Amino acid sequence: MEDYLVKALAYNGQVRAYAVSTTKTVGEAQRRHYTWPTASAALGRSMSAGLMLGAMLKGEERLTIKIEGGGPLGVILVDANAKGQVRGYVANPQTHFDLNEHGKLDVRRAVGTDGMLSVVKDIGLRDYFTGQVPLVSGELGEDFTYYLVTSEQVPSSVGVGVLVNPDNTILAAGGFVVQLMPGVEDETITAIEERLKTITPISKMIQQGLTPEQILDEVLGEGNVRLLEKMPVQFKCECSRERISNTLVSLGKDEIQDMIVTDGKAEAQCHFCNETYHFSKEDLESIIEELK
């Protein structure tokens, strides 16, 4: 099944909801960064959340999520936009621990709990919108819930999950966001709270073959959900040889000449997708010619 995201309303417009399947998307990140299982779970949960937060934006708007919890995984950085595109990386991709006391990947230990989750939104204005909250869990689903409730003042519940195969590839990944709209009835809140207590973990739902639509039925109750939109999602990086070349141009003739003298070449690697761009001596000399 190709990865995709759905937007929906529920309970006659009292609830806004999103669900996403990201198995292939997180799998692409795992392949590019060769993340180990615990790191894959942390990055995959963050990317799934990023896609759903991105789906709340419009047009060319985009956002960047930064998580620094003080754990051995180091910083998690995720970029997402309103078009279902996401990219991300972790500082220490080969981070892994034994399963925790619940038999699950120990994301909290990898991420840490002494730090912040920040979201910076570029909505096309001169100023950026920045929201920042302390990490409350390190498991990330709870942390994104806390962000939405605290920074955006929207009562929400976020579920994100990743299952990893024995060979480190991604077995299942995805997530959901449920948000209460102004004027929601107490009976609706109670019904949702009761369902959230008993639902199957999100990654298990995807492993069982549930689609994003079916996930929302599980979370909110079949017959309560009205689908609004469906869109594909994917890992996509905006780096290119041309962009790297423009960066080299910005360094100036003297610094490029120094590269030629010192190394006879230049090499640049994108943190987000791990793509490496090579520039030979001749390439660098051509760039200098353009600067004349």
C-alpha positions as CSV (number, residue, x, y, z in Angstrom):
1,M,0.0,0.0,0.0
2,E,1.3,3.4,-0.9
3,D,1.6,5.9,1.9
4,Y,-1.1,8.5,2.2
5,L,-2.9,10.9,4.6
6,V,-6.5,11.6,5.2
7,K,-8.2,14.7,6.7
8,A,-11.7,14.3,8.2
9,L,-14.3,15.7,10.5
10,A,-16.3,13.6,13.0
11,Y,-19.3,13.9,15.3
12,N,-21.0,16.5,13.0
13,G,-18.0,18.8,12.8
14,Q,-17.2,18.7,16.5
15,V,-13.9,16.9,15.9
16,R,-11.1,17.4,13.3
17,A,-9.0,14.4,12.6
18,Y,-6.0,13.2,10.5
19,A,-4.5,9.8,9.9
20,V,-1.4,8.8,7.9
21,S,0.4,5.6,6.8
22,T,4.1,6.2,6.5
23,T,5.7,2.7,6.3
24,K,7.4,3.4,2.9
25,T,8.2,7.0,3.8
26,V,10.0,6.0,7.1
27,G,11.5,3.1,5.3
28,E,13.2,5.5,2.9
29,A,14.6,7.5,5.8
30,Q,15.8,4.3,7.4
31,R,17.5,3.3,4.2
32,R,19.2,6.6,3.6
33,H,20.5,7.1,7.2
34,Y,20.9,3.4,8.1
35,T,19.1,4.0,11.4
36,W,19.0,1.3,14.0
37,P,15.6,0.2,15.4
38,T,15.3,2.7,18.4
39,A,16.5,5.6,16.2
40,S,14.1,4.5,13.4
41,A,11.2,4.6,15.9
42,A,12.1,8.1,17.1
43,L,12.6,9.5,13.6
44,G,9.6,7.7,12.2
45,R,7.3,8.9,14.9
46,S,8.5,12.5,14.4
47,M,8.1,12.3,10.6
48,S,4.6,10.9,10.9
49,A,3.7,13.8,13.3
50,G,5.4,16.2,11.0
51,L,3.3,15.1,8.0
52,M,0.1,15.6,10.0
53,L,1.1,19.0,11.3
54,G,2.1,19.9,7.7
55,A,-1.4,18.9,6.5
56,M,-2.8,21.6,8.8
57,L,-0.9,24.2,6.6
58,K,-1.9,25.6,3.2
59,G,-0.3,26.2,-0.2
60,E,3.5,26.7,0.0
61,E,3.6,26.8,3.8
62,R,6.0,24.6,5.6
63,L,7.4,23.7,9.1
64,T,10.4,22.5,10.8
65,I,10.3,20.3,14.0
66,K,13.4,20.2,16.3
67,I,13.5,17.8,19.2
68,E,16.4,18.0,21.7
69,G,15.9,15.8,24.7
70,G,19.4,15.4,26.0
71,G,19.4,11.6,25.2
72,P,22.1,9.7,23.2
73,L,20.1,10.0,20.0
74,G,20.9,13.7,19.9
75,V,18.8,16.2,17.9
76,I,15.9,15.1,15.7
77,L,15.1,17.4,12.8
78,V,12.1,17.1,10.5
79,D,10.9,19.3,7.6
80,A,7.4,18.9,6.3
81,N,5.0,20.9,4.1
82,A,1.3,21.2,3.2
83,K,1.9,18.9,0.1
84,G,2.6,15.7,2.0
85,Q,6.4,15.9,1.6
86,V,8.7,15.2,4.6
87,R,12.4,14.7,5.2
88,G,14.3,14.2,8.5
89,Y,17.3,12.9,10.3
90,V,18.7,12.2,13.7
91,A,22.2,13.2,14.9
92,N,23.2,9.6,16.0
93,P,21.3,7.2,13.7
94,Q,23.0,4.1,15.1
95,T,21.3,4.3,18.4
96,H,19.6,1.3,19.9
97,F,18.7,-0.2,23.2
98,D,17.0,-3.3,24.6
99,L,13.2,-3.3,24.7
100,N,11.7,-1.4,27.6
101,E,9.6,-2.9,30.4
102,H,6.6,-2.9,28.1
103,G,8.4,-4.9,25.5
104,K,8.6,-1.9,23.1
105,L,11.4,0.1,21.6
106,D,12.9,2.4,24.3
107,V,12.4,5.7,22.5
108,R,12.2,7.6,25.7
109,R,15.7,6.5,26.7
110,A,17.1,7.4,23.2
111,V,15.4,10.8,23.0
112,G,15.7,11.8,26.6
113,T,13.3,13.9,28.6
114,D,15.4,16.9,29.5
115,G,14.8,19.3,26.7
116,M,12.5,20.9,24.2
117,L,10.2,20.2,21.2
118,S,10.0,23.2,18.9
119,V,8.0,23.8,15.7
120,V,8.9,26.7,13.4
121,K,6.2,27.5,10.7
122,D,7.0,29.4,7.6
123,I,3.6,30.7,6.5
124,G,5.0,33.1,3.8
125,L,5.1,36.1,6.1
126,R,8.1,38.1,7.1
127,D,8.1,36.6,10.6
128,Y,8.1,32.9,11.4
129,F,5.7,31.4,13.9
130,T,7.6,29.5,16.6
131,G,6.1,27.3,19.2
132,Q,8.2,25.6,21.9
133,V,7.3,23.2,24.8
134,P,9.4,21.1,27.2
135,L,9.4,17.4,26.6
136,V,7.0,15.7,28.9
137,S,7.5,12.1,27.9
138,G,10.2,11.4,25.4
139,E,7.9,8.9,23.7
140,L,7.0,11.7,21.3
141,G,3.2,11.0,20.8
142,E,2.5,12.5,24.2
143,D,5.0,15.3,23.5
144,F,3.2,16.3,20.3
145,T,-0.1,16.2,22.1
146,Y,1.3,18.5,24.7
147,Y,2.6,20.9,22.0
148,L,-0.8,21.1,20.3
149,V,-2.6,21.7,23.6
150,T,-0.1,24.1,25.1
151,S,1.3,26.0,22.1
152,E,-1.6,26.0,19.7
153,Q,-4.4,25.8,22.4
154,V,-6.2,23.0,20.6
155,P,-7.3,20.0,22.8
156,S,-5.7,17.1,20.9
157,S,-4.6,13.5,21.0
158,V,-1.6,12.3,19.0
159,G,-0.8,8.7,18.3
160,V,2.4,7.8,16.4
161,G,4.1,4.4,16.0
162,V,6.8,2.5,14.2
163,L,7.5,-1.3,14.1
164,V,10.9,-2.5,12.9
165,N,11.8,-5.8,11.2
166,P,14.7,-8.0,12.5
167,D,16.8,-6.7,9.5
168,N,16.3,-3.1,10.6
169,T,13.8,-2.3,7.8
170,I,10.5,-0.7,8.6
171,L,7.5,-3.1,9.1
172,A,4.8,-0.5,9.8
173,A,4.6,3.2,10.6
174,G,1.9,5.8,10.8
175,G,-0.1,8.0,13.1
176,F,-3.3,9.9,13.9
177,V,-4.3,13.3,15.3
178,V,-7.7,14.0,16.9
179,Q,-8.6,17.6,17.7
180,L,-11.7,18.9,19.6
181,M,-13.3,21.9,18.0
182,P,-14.8,24.9,19.9
183,G,-18.3,24.0,21.3
184,V,-17.7,20.2,21.4
185,E,-20.2,18.4,23.6
186,D,-19.2,16.6,26.8
187,E,-20.7,13.4,25.5
188,T,-18.4,13.5,22.5
189,I,-15.4,14.1,24.6
190,T,-16.3,11.1,26.9
191,A,-16.9,8.8,23.9
192,I,-13.5,9.6,22.4
193,E,-11.7,9.3,25.7
194,E,-13.2,5.8,26.2
195,R,-12.1,4.7,22.7
196,L,-8.6,6.0,23.1
197,K,-8.2,3.9,26.3
198,T,-8.9,0.7,24.4
199,I,-7.7,1.0,20.8
200,T,-4.9,-1.1,19.4
201,P,-1.5,0.7,19.1
202,I,-1.3,2.7,15.8
203,S,1.7,0.7,14.5
204,K,-0.2,-2.6,15.1
205,M,-3.2,-1.2,13.2
206,I,-1.0,-0.5,10.2
207,Q,0.7,-3.9,10.5
208,Q,-2.8,-5.5,10.4
209,G,-3.5,-3.7,7.2
210,L,-5.8,-1.0,8.4
211,T,-5.9,2.0,6.1
212,P,-5.8,5.6,7.4
213,E,-9.6,5.7,6.9
214,Q,-10.1,2.5,9.0
215,I,-7.7,3.9,11.7
216,L,-10.0,6.9,12.1
217,D,-13.0,4.5,12.4
218,E,-11.1,2.7,15.1
219,V,-10.3,5.9,17.0
220,L,-13.6,7.7,16.6
221,G,-16.1,5.0,15.9
222,E,-17.4,3.7,12.6
223,G,-20.1,5.9,11.2
224,N,-18.9,9.0,13.0
225,V,-16.3,10.1,10.5
226,R,-16.7,12.2,7.3
227,L,-13.7,12.2,5.0
228,L,-12.6,15.5,3.5
229,E,-9.4,14.9,1.6
230,K,-6.9,12.2,0.8
231,M,-3.3,13.0,-0.4
232,P,-0.2,10.9,-1.0
233,V,2.8,11.4,1.3
234,Q,6.5,10.7,0.6
235,F,10.1,11.3,1.7
236,K,11.3,14.2,-0.4
237,C,14.4,16.3,-0.1
238,E,14.9,19.6,-1.9
239,C,18.7,19.4,-2.1
240,S,20.2,19.2,-5.6
241,R,23.6,19.6,-7.3
242,E,22.5,23.0,-8.5
243,R,21.7,24.2,-4.9
244,I,25.1,23.0,-3.6
245,S,26.8,24.7,-6.6
246,N,25.0,27.9,-5.7
247,T,26.3,27.5,-2.1
248,L,29.8,27.1,-3.4
249,V,29.4,30.3,-5.5
250,S,28.4,32.2,-2.4
251,L,31.7,31.3,-0.7
252,G,33.6,33.4,-3.2
253,K,36.5,33.0,-5.6
254,D,39.3,32.9,-3.0
255,E,37.8,30.2,-0.9
256,I,37.0,28.0,-3.9
257,Q,40.6,28.5,-5.1
258,D,41.8,27.4,-1.7
259,M,39.8,24.2,-2.1
260,I,41.5,23.5,-5.4
261,V,44.9,24.0,-4.0
262,T,44.3,22.1,-0.7
263,D,42.2,19.1,-1.9
264,G,41.8,19.4,-5.6
265,K,38.1,18.8,-5.2
266,A,35.0,19.5,-3.0
267,E,32.5,17.2,-1.4
268,A,29.2,18.2,0.3
269,Q,26.6,15.9,2.0
270,C,23.0,16.8,2.7
271,H,22.1,16.0,6.3
272,F,18.4,15.4,5.5
273,C,18.8,12.7,2.8
274,N,22.5,11.7,3.1
275,E,23.1,12.4,-0.6
276,T,26.7,13.3,-1.4
277,Y,27.7,15.7,-4.2
278,H,31.1,15.6,-5.6
279,F,32.8,18.5,-7.4
280,S,36.1,17.8,-9.3
281,K,38.9,20.3,-9.8
282,E,37.4,21.1,-13.2
283,D,34.0,21.7,-11.7
284,L,35.5,24.2,-9.2
285,E,37.5,25.9,-11.9
286,S,34.3,26.3,-13.9
287,I,32.5,27.9,-10.9
288,I,35.4,30.4,-10.6
289,E,35.1,31.2,-14.3
290,E,31.4,32.1,-13.7
291,L,32.5,34.5,-10.9
292,K,34.7,36.5,-13.2
